[in-house]
């Protein structure tokens, strides 16, 4: 498993896989009123990537999926069709995150070449929003704002305005090597999972670390707030 995203309806989960496929899992089915509960449905595979799938995203209306792979390709999917709707390429570097802003008209991606790219879903290729100083590990969008928070391999977090080409505002260096990000719905807190089983909680307003959670023995591959 390289990336997973829950559908807005809460009933489906899309999962990226090292075997170059995207898997769509149905989480719930209507339980029968009598008799045994039906066995879970097998996942629906989607093929089209030529490298392992490293990032996934779902538009807020649930009618468009996105997946990125280790070769830099991004595929857009209609959830009701088995074949890709469109393939995009920003660079040959691994895609670390794919996110849909709230307007549902764009796609924001980050990759190992240190670039954050903003794609118009109507007119690719992308506008490069920011060139960063290190590889981008993960990216999350602030709710209702044209702003992204990006975690980098140099142990820094950057706040990037998607409407311009600046590299964004740096949050003071953190103490762990980031692997995953989550942002609270009110845009107040950032949760950053690290490579040594710890997660820090950062105040977005002033960049200060307000908490540390430990307990995992390996890297934190995903966090939710």
Secondary structure by P-SEA (a helix, b strand, c coil): cccccccccccbbbbbccccbbbbbbccccccccccccccccbbbbcccccccccccccccccbbbbbcccbbbbbbccccccccccccccccccccccccccccbbbbbccccbbbbbcccccccccccccccccccccccccccbbbbbccccbbbbbccccccccccccccccccccccccccccbbbbbccccbbbbbccccccccccccccccccccccc
